[in-house]
Amino acid sequence: MDPNREKSLHRAEELRGEIEDYLRFKDEFLRETAEKRDIISKKHKQELMEYFGADEENWNDWHWQLCNRISSVSLLAKFIRLTDAQTKMIKEISKKYRWAATPYYLSLMDYEDMDYPINKMALPSAQERDTSGELDPMGEEHTNPAPCITRRYPNRLIINVTSSCAMFCRHCQRRRLIGEADRIESEENIAAAIDYVRNAGEIRDVLITGGDPMMLPDELLERIISRIREIPHVEIIRIGTRVPVTMPQRITPGLAGMLKKYHPLFINTQFNHPGELTKEAMEACNRLADAGIPLGNQMVFLKGINNDKYIVQLLNEGLLRARVRPYYIFHPKQVTGTKHFQISVEEGLRIMKYLRGHTSGLAIPQYIVNAPDGLGKIPLLPDYIKESDETHVRLCTWEDKEVEIIY
């Protein structure tokens, strides 16, 4: 055999060995977890529709989903088996932190196991009693030069248009703003925010967020987008939303068609676990992608949900199939009531180091820590540089092999 071919075949066997454990995990997850969950979620969907007296048309209507959110422990207990202690705990936490989940998202849960990742992202936990952390770790209250605006960078800013979300995630960085009821910012405040952008010629990038701006009616959302698009120095508009995950029914053909008129427009969403990447969610993402909208994902590391290298790889590769580019992985913020989701930076870096070489670069987002007090994002990378000076650099590959480059 040709020596080069023999060497190549040997290397191919090495590489195959590197991926075997993940392939076994993926096969087991898809066969025993995803397929099982699909059957269970269909059963849950039927139970929910029967309870609410709904049909498929209702289920696929985002207004129906929103109107029938599960937000009381008495209603939740009709579907999920709760102990007396859990019932008491949820009532207690509800007095401090609002919670709600759409029937769609509830259908994805495990009705017997409150530690299932989907449950943990949506339903109150006794660990939310922990008062450590801050209500506003990002310092948003001190970086708002005009109503609705958060500004941390020289040429871009955020406009927060609503406190409403389809679901109130337990790790939310803005849980202080959820309040007792859904609230849309007043026309006066939104106009003042847009005027601020109009008078700040250095702003080229505007992110519309909340809450979730997709909770706004199409007409109001379009009025906001169109007025921003009229500003000559605004080059791109971004929307931050989790509705493709928590209420994919919101991504209607009409909404996608409206957004298509305002390119360049980008959407970032937040899938945190492969269990959220359902057929309905993928269809919602594809509808947006078909409208020419680039999609990005901003996962948050959450202990007990996705602090696992194979879960992250499986999620990110699934996102690419849904035409969503993994964009950021955020280190969890020090938000009061969310300490139980915290992981160490070292653990996050180990996962990021694993991804390099084990999946395509398209499936590897940036790992980001948000600096306190609104000082911006800090990217984190494993230490690939072992030694360097003006003549050479010694580097570490994804396999921990050291190489040297001479200048």
Steps between C-alpha positions, in 0.01 A plus 500: 500500500614852427655639825304823472173310458587276794574806714174661390297191586663481842414866562141439389471222760633735767243762408220243496599401852474863611133521404375151596384595851303796370340293224387244759359781714326655200349169392374427851365853547316502170373144531412478868450862596385702198270231360356427844451870567330547165244231588451646848466859375232393252313331786537813713379716213182294470440520875547878497269548201234285663525694825470838326242378248733589213567364154804510271405843371496635854830330586672654199369849581751697705225716647338183638836382638551835673147519640530151648839524665533287811587738784337361813600200708140374507491483119853357479402223743236379256782385271819461705515283809598733784569413861348710776843653560540590132152654491580710807839602358360612164234710675773658712734575207207634296456783749851625420571387144234467233491185289302377200535246221307453178302178448748421221802523731318312776443216254879455474541448874535185703186469712672263744847653537536865602876475442455452125682792327188636328315511832790673674511784249128578540379405848592655836757330717560508876853615418358834388475585871874572492540877522862520388585682178353820363168597347681708236848348453536662156456850641219570254346758732819707462544466125167639376554851359141510370175309568513131400868522404802307627832623360837338572693546177604789273292412192215272607225486758192316624137611495288310753141516375312268738525299821280225356624153404325184388670325794683642800826306502639428845849619401379833356744789545211749512273322745488827697292649216244222457257651750147385560369549147619521140596854407581665167701820512293809429500650151652811661797310643557303180489823300752657738732199456479522120563876516812430707625265229413753230708766677796269568667478161758251620240225559508248215346195672175486700386195695127481578437286805307493828348277635426362159413739215322219316226537760401824330227492234640493146379856435672651804821306444505616139448863600805480727717322242397726214575817697844371591563392140428857386804628694781530242792413730338181638650225286357188664208413725503200731220334695555286809225243555440162660160436340638253241583291810211563738213582260602424139140557388578873519725475193217527248541545124361851547762590759783359289371689195487824695853463636630419153429859393760650734831338410771496613325353803640230728334286767668337798314242704585278797484121483665352810434126465443253212158423649390848391593436138166350400341465157289809568801702612699400193210594274486843663873551444475384140214742437720789615800372305285469186421870544873567467554573870835379641439316828737469794475314830606636837512204736553551871705250697261364766602244758298180474368597159785537252833497685593187306726492195287250309175686571654823369637327190168329429311828544734703279505244221121484516480878480698497177247258354235756594709768322588672827865592557627445856613856578567539872515279807450727798644427840207518745458841658494555876128570512321471834311172523702323228811384689402135450565540126857625547801313363869591522684668214742206504214258431377717214849518351537121515182464294619763251837326468324171429288653223804616305596212272197286591250702297513750217593861565146600404379316812743675737372829642694756702505443875410831664503643851313825549704740710323646805355853495432501127865491393431267208575150377828321565580205269663198663722244326692195617874567532642398163815715525774333705787734423563790264745778422601702194660198332259212559181374659440161658138388479278219623265325252153369580666162574745663746787449258752783513619662178740784434482772238817693420458852362 
